[in-house]
Amino acid sequence: MSDVVRPTEAQVAQVRSAADAVKAAIDAHLAAVEVRAGAGDPSVAESYEALADAAEVYDELLDEVYEEFTPFEVPHPGDGGLPDTVEPAAISVLIRRDYAVANPRLLRESVGGPTTAAALRALFGDYEPDRVARHAAEFGLEEGDSTLWVVAADQGEPGEWLAEPFDVAEPELLISRFDVVEEYEDDEDETEDVDEAEVGVLDPS
């Protein structure tokens, strides 16, 4: 007999109604984009916010009723710290991705290296960070939280910031932020070498 708890008809209808609202919001957003008067068209911004709100409601209901999640999150443009009146001459895009080293042995066997640290150096030396993110499980890594910041920056000279590359990560310069939060499996029996369990990766693009 299945242990799955079936939702009530009312709950099913509520989730379906929220899903229909997301579909309608997508159509409305696309329609606004297709006839926009230019960058910053208020009708596009309004439809964007409506889409974000509808997606958030649907995601919450999906979690509440089915304990499932959508694979995307719509960031709100107002989340930035930089006033809209400021016109940045250049930007920096900063990405941080965290991984749990769920299977150190697989990691070492996949890329080579006598230790986990050596294997991680080889992994990020040989592969682009985006490729690592797409194939994390194949390297024995488990995706954790991630965040992407777009911040205002000085254009400067090529390479001049390399000595201190992350000084521009200042909240007051933030233009946009997108966070993804993952739930970790709290089961040490499924994790090898627990003392090597987590590594944080900051990847500036």
Disulfide bonds with the S-S distance in Angstrom:
none
